[in-house]
């Protein structure tokens, strides 16, 4: 049965990948539907992202259920893309990491990994926080006699990358360069600790 046969103008629907729902107004093309949301906006959605509320309120998809379905769909897509690298539903779609080398430390400077609410920090405070965190972790790596440190700073505008590299110039016994782009993309710096 086609999606169009399931959904008809006048149906009340919930959004599968979004919060809320609305009233179906009309079909737009072959597989898109114009919906007046509960907030009064008229928006066009792919028909496959709508679930008909069939009169029985208990059959309506709650926002929580819609988010769960959307999350499961994203996981299934991630597993499908990375299946050849060992991703599965059981391991949450994660690629098997290379065996962790005890002589390598990774330092991820993405703010969402470091602070709970980055919105309360100014741009200068964010950068200072990231650099302070980096310097503490680098000193720990040197104390623990690690041989390599990978700093994941992201690409962005390049400010954090440049500030990290400026800091590294004050350390003796270190060499640094871009990290392996096959593994880290272009948003990481590899540091080799020469002196022990």
Order of alpha helices (4+ residues) and beta strands (2+ residues): alpha-beta-beta-beta-beta-beta-alpha-beta-alpha-alpha-beta-alpha-beta-alpha-beta
